[in-house]
Amino acid sequence: MMKVPRAAFLLAPVLVLGACSRSSSSQRTVLPEEQARVDALADEMLAVARAADKKRSVALEAAAASLVPRADLGPCPIKVPVVGTEDMTKLGQSEPKDAPVDWRSVRADQMMVATRAELATKKSVRLKHVEEMIAFQRGRLEVEPLADVEKWIRYYGDLKNASWEMVVVAVVRDDPEIKDKESFKAGTILGRAYVYSYVDDAVVCAGTVVAQSSEILHDHKVKTADGKDFGLVFDLENEAFRAAARTMVRAGPRREEDAGAADASTKADASTKRDAGAKDRAK
């Protein structure tokens, strides 16, 4: 998994706004009892958020073992947006019409890829964001009223305000690799996506994921600590999120007739991998 922190994409505008606020607002002296009050509230809300996150992990583990997409139960009641493309990778794709303006923050804070084994141990992107924002609010007393700082800490700590999180559970993950400046081995993610509702404390939707890297990508410059190309990995995960959003329906228990559909899906997945290999050999 890539080491470059995705939170940088979200925190940059937040920190800029914070800097603007500091420049336009007069700083005040923070009383020790005020900081102690904020720190106590921050610790309390972090505990609340981590407890909610644990419920989410348990529910996702159970869903990965027993729930499947069930179109017969109806569409997903949560509107999961189709994320856009990332300018830095020069993908040659246009933004999808249904991509929200703030899709980068939605992607960074509410969507992630994990293997089934990682569901119990990998920190959710939502909790990571909450921890960062509560830490940010701890230091805002110099420029914000105490009541405002407390309001935002309570807001971030209650994961119901996040509403939902989508997790792609990858059965197969083959990350892309650079061959040279103008070519790369395409990556593949195969699996199933689940949408967890923090409001309902339950997995409510599921979708099938068959995703490959985009075919057009140039000028690889941003490398991760493990030697992978950040743009390539970002692109592959984007394709997985887009595939998931487009197939999302209500989640439900597996039925006997779903076994046949699973077999067909497995064959389609194998075909996809063969096609990817053929493309790589042709490059």
N, C-alpha and C positions, 0 to 999 in steps of 0.2 A: 504494500500500500504506500502511496506517496507520502513524503515527509513534509512537503511544503504546506504550511497551515492554511487551510481554506478560509479560516476566520478573517484572514487579512483582507479578503474581498469585501467582507461586510464591515469590519471595524474601521477601515480606512475612512469612509464617509462619516461614520459616527465620531471618530476622533477629530476629523476636520471640523465638524459641527461643534464639538466640544471646545476646540481651540478658538473658534469664532466667538463662542459664548464667553470664554474667558477674556477675550480682548474687548468685548463690548460690555462686560459686567464688571463692576468693582469687586475685588476679592474682599472677603470678610474674615475675621478671626474665628476659627472653629473652636468652640468650647470643648474641653475634654469629655464632658458628660454627653455632648451631642454625638461625638465620634463613637463613644462607647455604645450609645443607643443604636446608631446605625450599624455598627459591627455586630451587635447582638441580633438585630433583625436580619442582617445578611446571613449570619450563621443559621438562624432559624429557617429562613426561606430556602437556603441551600439544602438543608435536611429534608424539607418538604419536596423539593424538586427531585432529589436523589431517590426518595421513596417512590415517587410517581414513575421515575425512570426504571426502577427495579420492576414495578408492575408491568411496564411496557416490555421489558426484556423477557419476562416469564410468559407473557401473552404471545409474543412473537415466536418463542421457541415452541410453544404448543401449536401455534398456527402452522409453522413449517412442517410439523409432523402430521397434521390432520386436516388442514383446510385447503381448499382449492377454489379457483374462480368458478362461480356458479351464475352464469348468465340468466338461468331460469328464475333466480331470486331478484333480478332487477339490476339496474345500473348502480354504480357506486354513489352513495349519497353525499360523498365529499368530492368536490371538484378539484381534482389533481391537475395542475396546469402542465402543458407540454412545454418544457424549458426550451430556451433559444440556443443559439450557438455562441461560441466565445470568440470575440474579435481577435484576440491574441494568437489564435491558431490559424487564422486565415483559411477557414474551411471551404469557402466558396459556396456556402449555403445561405439562403435568406432566412430571416427570423420567421418562425411559424406565426400565423395570424392569431393563434390563441395563446401565445406566450405572453405572460404578464410583464408589465414594465419592470417590475422588481424581481424578475425571475432568478437573478443571480443570488439574491439573499434567500429566496425560497429554496433554491437548490442547495445552498450552503448550510442552511439551518434546519431543513425539513426532509432532506433526501440523502440516503447513504446506501452503499453496497457492502455486504458482509457475507461471509460463508455461514453455513448453518452452525458450525462449531464456534464461530466468533460471536454469535448472538448473545451469549451469556457473559462475554468478557469485554467486547468492544464498546467503548463509550459512545452513546448516541450523539449525533450531531446537535440534537436539540439541547441535551444537557450540557454539552461543551459550550454552546452559545450562551446558555443561561449562566454558567459559571463565569464566563468572560464578562458578561454585562453586569452581573452583580459586583464583580471585582472592580469594574469601571465606576459603578455608582458609589462604592465605598469612598472614593476620593473626590466626590463632587461637592462636598459641603462648603468648600471655599467659594463656590460660584453659584450654588443652587440652595434654595431654602430647604430646611430640614424636611418639611412636609413633602416636597417634591421628590427628594431623594428616597424617602421612605415609600412613597407611592410607586416609584419605578422598581424598587427592590421587590415589593409585593407583587407587582405585575409580572416581572420576569420569573420569580420563584414559583408562580402558579402555572404549571404546564398546560392547564386547560386553556390558557390564553393563546397557546401555540396551536391549539385545536387538533392538529394531526401531524404524523410523520410517516413517510414512506420508506420502506427498507426493501431493497432488492436482495433476495437471498440467492446467491450465486451457487449453482451446482457445478458449473464449469466456468472458470475464469482464466483466460489466457491473455495476459497483458501485451499490448503492442510493443515492438522493439524497432529502434532505428537501424536501418541498413546503411544509409548514407544521407547526405543533405536533402536529397530529393525523393527518397523512397523509404518505406518502412514495412515491417511485417504487421498485417492487420491483427487487431485484438478481437476477442470474442467473450461475451458474457451470456450464459444461458442459465435460466432459473425461473424463479417466481417472485413477484413483488407483493408486499402486503402493506396495507395502510392501517396504521394504529390510530385510533381516536382517543385523545387524552380526555375528552369530554365524557365518552362512554366507558373508558378504561377497557377497551376491547379492540381486537382486530375486526374491521368491518368490511374491508375490500381486499380483493386479490386480482392479480393480472399475470399474464405469461410474458416472459422476457426472452427474446431472441435478438441479440444486438451485436453489431460489428462496428469496427472503427469506420469513420468516414474515409472516403477514398482520396480526397484531395487535402493535402497538408504539406506545408513548406516551412523552411526556415526554423528548424528546431534549435532553440536557444536556451530554454529554461529547463535545467536538469534538477532532478530530485536527489536527495542524499544517497538513495540506493541505486543511482545510475539510470533511472527511468526518465523518460521525457515527460515533463509535467503536462504539456499541451496534449500529447497523445493519450495519456491516462484520463485527463479531464474530458476529452472528446469521447472516449469509449464509455465512460460512466454516463455522460450526457445521453448517448444513444440508448443506453439501458433505461434511463429514466423516461426518455421519450417513448420507448416501446411499452414500458409499463403503464404510462398514463393513457395510452391509446387502447389498451386492452382491459382496463380496470372495470370490474363488475363487483357485485356483492360476493363476499366470501362465505363458504359453507362447507359442511362435512363432505368428504369424498363419497360418491355413490358408485355402484357397480358399473354403471355405464361410463363413468369417468375414467375407468381403467383403459378402455379402448381409446379414448381421447388422449390419454397420457402416452399410450403406445405410438399414436400418430404424431404426437408432439416430439417424442424421442427420435422418431425417424426424420422429422423435419429438422431437428437440431443437428443430427448427424450429417444431413445433407448440407446444412449451413456451414458446418466445419469443413466439409470436403470442398465446398465452393471457396471458402476463405483460403484453404491451402493451395487451390489452383491459382487464385489471384496472386498469392505470394510467389509461387514458382514462375508466374508469367512476368513478374517485375524484374 
